[in-house]
Amino acid sequence: PGADKEVLTEEQQMIEAIYLGLRMTAGIDLVGFKAKFGIDFIKAFKPLITDLAERNYMAVKNNGCALSRKGRAYLDSITSMFVIRDVSDT
C-alpha cells in the first residue's frame, strides 16, 4: 500500500496548480498560490498575463487570475505558455 503513489516535485505541483486553476471559472487563487509556493503569480508572469488580458483571454480580479470564455477555448495552449516559463528564478 502506498507504493503506487506518485510524489510530485514542487515544480510539478506548481504546474498542476496552474492547470487546475485555469480550468476553474474562479481561476488561480493568487493568495493560495503565494502561500503554497512562495511565488507572486502576477509578478512572476506579468508580461504573459498582461498580453493575455489585452487580448481578452484572461482577467485578474478578486484575488484570482482566470481565463475568459474566449481564453478557456484555448486552455491547453495558454497553460503551456505558463508551464514553459522558468519560475525558479522568481
N, C-alpha and C positions, 0 to 999 in steps of 0.2 A: 504494500500500500504506500502510495506517495512516490513510488519510483517513476511513475509515468508523468509526473508533474513537470512542466516546463518552467524554468526560472528565467525570467526576463531581466536583461540588464536595465540600468536606469534609462539609457538612450532608447531601448526598445519600449519601455514603459511610457516614455515621453511621446514616441511615435503613436502608440496605441491611444494615448490620451488625446492627441491632436485629431487622429482619425475618428475616434468615437465622438469627440466633442463637436467636430464639424458635421457629423451626421445628425446631431440633435438640433431641434429648432432653436433652443436657447443658446446653442453654441458652446464654446470653450469657456469654462468658469475661470476667469482671469485670476481671481483671488486664490482659488483652489490650486491652480496650476503653479502659481508662485510659491504657495505653501508646500506643495509636494516636491517640486523640482528646484526651487530657489532661483528661478529664472522669470524675469518680467517678460511675458509673452509678447506684449505690444512693443517693448523696446527691442527685443531680440529679432522680431520680424517686421519692424516698422516699414521699410521700403516695400515689402511684399504686400502687407496689409493696406498700405496707402494706395498702391496700384490697384488692388482688387476692389477696394472701396470706391475709387474713382470710376471704375468700370461697372459699378453696381453689382458686383459678385459677393460682397461682404459688407457687414456693418459692425461697428463696435458700439455697444450700448448696455447700460445696466450691468456693468462688470462682466459682460460676455462678449465674445467675438464669434459672430455667427454668419453663416452663408445666407445669402438671399435665395429666393426661389430660383432665380437665374443661376446663382452660384452652385446650388445643390445639383443642378443638371450636369455639372462638371466636377462633382465631388472627388473622383479619383485623381483627375488631373491637378486640381487645386491642392489636394492633400499631398501629392507628390512634390509640389513646389515647396511646401514646408519641410518635408522629410529630407530632401536633398541638401537643404541648408545645414551647415555645421554650426550647431548652437553650443558646442563645447567651449567656445572662446568667449561666450557672453557672460 
